Amino acid sequence: MAGNMCANVDQIRRQGRWNNTTTNGAYLTNLPRELVRSMAGFPTYGRFFYLARAVLNPPTSLCKKLLPAIDE
C-alpha cells in the first residue's frame, strides 16, 4: 500500500525496519507497476485507481439470497 501511495523504497524500508535483502526479497518485484496496471485495464497515469464494481449497489433481493440473515 505504501508503494501505491508513492512512498519511495527508502521510506518503505525504514517504516518496516527492513534491511536491503529483506526489502528486495519480500517487497520489491521486477514487474513494472505501470505495465501491470495497463495489462489489468487500469489507467497508467496518476496514483489512484479503483474497481468499477466497488461502486455497484446490488439489489436487496440478491443480498438476501446471498446473506439470508442480512436484516438481523
FIKOLZA-1660 file (N, C-alpha, C; in steps of 0.1 Angstrom, whole numbers, plus 5000, padded with zeros to 4 digits):
% residues 72
   i   px   py   pz ch aa at
   1 5008 4988 5000  A  M  N
   1 5000 5000 5000  A  M CA
   1 5009 5013 5000  A  M  C
   2 5020 5012 5007  A  A  N
   2 5029 5024 5007  A  A CA
   2 5034 5027 4993  A  A  C
   3 5037 5016 4985  A  G  N
   3 5041 5019 4972  A  G CA
   3 5030 5025 4963  A  G  C
   4 5018 5021 4965  A  N  N
   4 5007 5027 4958  A  N CA
   4 5005 5041 4961  A  N  C
   5 5009 5045 4973  A  M  N
   5 5007 5059 4978  A  M CA
   5 5020 5067 4974  A  M  C
   6 5028 5062 4966  A  C  N
   6 5040 5068 4961  A  C CA
   6 5051 5070 4971  A  C  C
   7 5052 5062 4981  A  A  N
   7 5063 5062 4991  A  A CA
   7 5075 5056 4984  A  A  C
   8 5086 5062 4986  A  N  N
   8 5098 5056 4979  A  N CA
   8 5104 5044 4987  A  N  C
   9 5113 5037 4981  A  V  N
   9 5118 5025 4987  A  V CA
   9 5125 5028 5001  A  V  C
  10 5132 5039 5002  A  D  N
  10 5138 5042 5015  A  D CA
  10 5128 5044 5026  A  D  C
  11 5117 5050 5023  A  Q  N
  11 5106 5052 5033  A  Q CA
  11 5100 5039 5037  A  Q  C
  12 5098 5031 5027  A  I  N
  12 5092 5018 5030  A  I CA
  12 5101 5009 5038  A  I  C
  13 5114 5009 5035  A  R  N
  13 5124 5002 5043  A  R CA
  13 5125 5007 5057  A  R  C
  14 5124 5020 5059  A  R  N
  14 5125 5025 5073  A  R CA
  14 5112 5021 5081  A  R  C
  15 5101 5023 5074  A  Q  N
  15 5088 5020 5081  A  Q CA
  15 5088 5005 5086  A  Q  C
  16 5092 4996 5077  A  G  N
  16 5091 4982 5080  A  G CA
  16 5103 4977 5088  A  G  C
  17 5113 4986 5090  A  R  N
  17 5126 4983 5097  A  R CA
  17 5132 4971 5090  A  R  C
  18 5133 4971 5076  A  W  N
  18 5138 4961 5068  A  W CA
  18 5152 4965 5063  A  W  C
  19 5161 4955 5061  A  N  N
  19 5173 4957 5055  A  N CA
  19 5172 4956 5040  A  N  C
  20 5182 4958 5032  A  N  N
  20 5181 4957 5018  A  N CA
  20 5177 4944 5013  A  N  C
  21 5183 4933 5018  A  T  N
  21 5180 4920 5014  A  T CA
  21 5165 4916 5016  A  T  C
  22 5160 4919 5028  A  T  N
  22 5146 4917 5031  A  T CA
  22 5137 4925 5022  A  T  C
  23 5140 4937 5020  A  T  N
  23 5131 4946 5012  A  T CA
  23 5131 4940 4997  A  T  C
  24 5142 4937 4992  A  N  N
  24 5143 4932 4978  A  N CA
  24 5136 4919 4977  A  N  C
  25 5138 4910 4987  A  G  N
  25 5132 4897 4985  A  G CA
  25 5117 4896 4988  A  G  C
  26 5112 4904 4997  A  A  N
  26 5098 4903 5002  A  A CA
  26 5089 4913 4996  A  A  C
  27 5095 4925 4993  A  Y  N
  27 5086 4936 4989  A  Y CA
  27 5087 4940 4974  A  Y  C
  28 5099 4942 4970  A  L  N
  28 5101 4947 4956  A  L CA
  28 5100 4936 4946  A  L  C
  29 5094 4939 4935  A  T  N
  29 5093 4929 4924  A  T CA
  29 5100 4935 4912  A  T  C
  30 5103 4927 4902  A  N  N
  30 5109 4931 4890  A  N CA
  30 5098 4936 4880  A  N  C
  31 5086 4935 4884  A  L  N
  31 5075 4939 4874  A  L CA
  31 5072 4954 4875  A  L  C
  32 5072 4960 4864  A  P  N
  32 5069 4975 4864  A  P CA
  32 5055 4977 4866  A  P  C
  33 5052 4985 4876  A  R  N
  33 5038 4987 4880  A  R CA
  33 5029 4993 4869  A  R  C
  34 5034 5002 4861  A  E  N
  34 5026 5008 4851  A  E CA
  34 5022 4997 4841  A  E  C
  35 5031 4988 4837  A  L  N
  35 5028 4977 4828  A  L CA
  35 5017 4968 4834  A  L  C
  36 5018 4964 4847  A  V  N
  36 5009 4956 4853  A  V CA
  36 4995 4962 4854  A  V  C
  37 4994 4975 4857  A  R  N
  37 4982 4982 4858  A  R CA
  37 4975 4983 4844  A  R  C
  38 4984 4986 4834  A  S  N
  38 4979 4986 4820  A  S CA
  38 4973 4973 4815  A  S  C
  39 4980 4962 4819  A  M  N
  39 4975 4949 4815  A  M CA
  39 4962 4945 4822  A  M  C
  40 4960 4951 4834  A  A  N
  40 4948 4948 4841  A  A CA
  40 4936 4957 4837  A  A  C
  41 4939 4967 4828  A  G  N
  41 4928 4975 4823  A  G CA
  41 4927 4988 4831  A  G  C
  42 4937 4992 4839  A  F  N
  42 4936 5004 4847  A  F CA
  42 4944 5015 4840  A  F  C
  43 4941 5027 4842  A  P  N
  43 4950 5038 4836  A  P CA
  43 4964 5038 4842  A  P  C
  44 4974 5042 4834  A  T  N
  44 4987 5042 4838  A  T CA
  44 4991 5055 4844  A  T  C
  45 4983 5065 4843  A  Y  N
  45 4986 5079 4848  A  Y CA
  45 4980 5080 4862  A  Y  C
  46 4986 5089 4870  A  G  N
  46 4980 5092 4883  A  G CA
  46 4984 5081 4893  A  G  C
  47 4981 5084 4906  A  R  N
  47 4985 5075 4917  A  R CA
  47 4973 5065 4920  A  R  C
  48 4961 5069 4918  A  F  N
  48 4950 5061 4923  A  F CA
  48 4942 5055 4912  A  F  C
  49 4936 5044 4915  A  F  N
  49 4927 5037 4906  A  F CA
  49 4917 5030 4914  A  F  C
  50 4906 5026 4908  A  Y  N
  50 4895 5020 4916  A  Y CA
  50 4889 5009 4907  A  Y  C
  51 4882 5000 4914  A  L  N
  51 4875 4989 4907  A  L CA
  51 4861 4994 4905  A  L  C
  52 4856 4994 4893  A  A  N
  52 4843 4999 4890  A  A CA
  52 4832 4991 4897  A  A  C
  53 4835 4978 4900  A  R  N
  53 4824 4970 4907  A  R CA
  53 4822 4975 4921  A  R  C
  54 4832 4983 4927  A  A  N
  54 4831 4988 4940  A  A CA
  54 4820 4998 4942  A  A  C
  55 4815 5004 4931  A  V  N
  55 4805 5014 4932  A  V CA
  55 4791 5009 4929  A  V  C
  56 4790 4996 4926  A  L  N
  56 4777 4989 4923  A  L CA
  56 4770 4987 4936  A  L  C
  57 4757 4989 4935  A  N  N
  57 4748 4987 4947  A  N CA
  57 4739 4976 4943  A  N  C
  58 4742 4963 4947  A  P  N
  58 4733 4952 4943  A  P CA
  58 4719 4953 4949  A  P  C
  59 4709 4948 4942  A  P  N
  59 4696 4948 4947  A  P CA
  59 4694 4941 4960  A  P  C
  60 4685 4945 4969  A  T  N
  60 4683 4939 4982  A  T CA
  60 4679 4924 4980  A  T  C
  61 4672 4921 4970  A  S  N
  61 4668 4907 4968  A  S CA
  61 4680 4898 4966  A  S  C
  62 4690 4902 4959  A  L  N
  62 4702 4895 4957  A  L CA
  62 4710 4893 4970  A  L  C
  63 4710 4904 4978  A  C  N
  63 4717 4904 4991  A  C CA
  63 4711 4894 5000  A  C  C
  64 4698 4894 5000  A  K  N
  64 4691 4884 5009  A  K CA
  64 4693 4870 5005  A  K  C
  65 4695 4867 4992  A  K  N
  65 4697 4854 4987  A  K CA
  65 4711 4850 4991  A  K  C
  66 4721 4859 4991  A  L  N
  66 4735 4856 4994  A  L CA
  66 4737 4855 5009  A  L  C
  67 4731 4864 5016  A  L  N
  67 4732 4865 5031  A  L CA
  67 4718 4866 5037  A  L  C
  68 4712 4854 5039  A  P  N
  68 4699 4854 5044  A  P CA
  68 4696 4861 5057  A  P  C
  69 4706 4863 5066  A  A  N
  69 4704 4869 5079  A  A CA
  69 4708 4884 5078  A  A  C
  70 4708 4890 5066  A  I  N
  70 4713 4904 5064  A  I CA
  70 4705 4914 5072  A  I  C
  71 4692 4911 5074  A  D  N
  71 4683 4921 5081  A  D CA
  71 4685 4920 5097  A  D  C
  72 4692 4910 5101  A  E  N
  72 4693 4908 5116  A  E CA
  72 4704 4917 5122  A  E  C
% end
